[in-house]
Amino acid sequence: MIRRALLATLLALAAVSVAAAPAQARACKHGYTCVTVWYSDSTRTVVVGEKYEDCEGNAEMWGTRSGYVTFDESPCY
């Protein structure tokens, strides 16, 4: 009985720690320009970080990542 309670507690803690991890940037496809923006909360009004990837694959990033993210990609011409 104690083992089941301990296992249930460990599984619950693991689920919480996975859900609290910041969102990762999606991979930018070859031949695209990509912008990833991280926000402070679900209202998406305060930007806390950004990653820009150009058509040649160069990337620049500033700030921090959070769980509130948008990703935009545009084909290179």
Legacy VTK file of the C-alpha trace (Angstrom):
# vtk DataFile Version 3.0
C-alpha trace
ASCII
DATASET POLYDATA
POINTS 77 float
0.000 0.000 0.000
2.823 2.402 0.861
4.553 1.579 -2.420
1.436 2.526 -4.408
1.129 5.840 -2.567
4.816 6.571 -3.106
4.561 5.694 -6.802
1.484 7.905 -7.238
3.287 10.807 -5.539
6.371 10.408 -7.730
4.278 10.278 -10.907
2.381 13.409 -9.885
5.635 15.283 -9.208
7.045 14.180 -12.567
3.945 15.454 -14.381
4.218 18.841 -12.670
7.923 19.222 -13.490
7.346 18.370 -17.168
4.459 20.834 -17.471
6.518 23.637 -15.896
9.335 23.411 -18.459
9.639 26.355 -20.861
8.504 25.840 -24.420
11.270 24.973 -26.841
11.699 26.766 -30.130
10.414 24.806 -33.121
13.029 23.924 -35.724
13.190 26.361 -38.630
12.934 24.647 -42.019
15.647 25.142 -44.629
14.738 28.010 -46.945
12.611 29.827 -44.366
12.993 32.831 -42.087
11.635 32.094 -38.606
10.755 34.222 -35.590
9.990 32.688 -32.193
8.660 35.002 -29.474
8.279 34.136 -25.780
5.843 36.068 -23.575
5.540 36.556 -19.812
1.991 35.148 -19.565
-1.048 33.972 -21.495
-2.129 37.515 -22.427
0.929 37.647 -24.722
1.440 41.382 -24.133
4.925 41.414 -22.562
7.750 39.914 -24.649
10.483 38.281 -22.538
12.564 36.732 -25.332
12.906 36.287 -29.061
14.788 34.141 -31.567
15.294 35.165 -35.189
16.635 32.765 -37.844
17.444 34.046 -41.338
17.451 32.320 -44.736
21.116 31.324 -44.404
20.556 29.556 -41.095
22.068 32.286 -38.903
20.288 32.711 -35.582
20.136 35.464 -32.975
18.410 35.135 -29.608
17.852 37.407 -26.639
15.944 37.204 -23.345
14.440 34.151 -21.723
12.112 31.359 -22.758
8.722 30.759 -21.187
5.713 28.512 -21.655
3.911 31.187 -23.696
5.310 31.170 -27.210
4.448 32.035 -30.800
6.274 30.827 -33.907
6.134 32.393 -37.359
7.898 31.229 -40.523
8.074 32.771 -43.969
9.606 31.268 -47.142
12.761 32.895 -48.490
12.598 34.272 -52.034
LINES 1 78
77 0 1 2 3 4 5 6 7 8 9 10 11 12 13 14 15 16 17 18 19 20 21 22 23 24 25 26 27 28 29 30 31 32 33 34 35 36 37 38 39 40 41 42 43 44 45 46 47 48 49 50 51 52 53 54 55 56 57 58 59 60 61 62 63 64 65 66 67 68 69 70 71 72 73 74 75 76
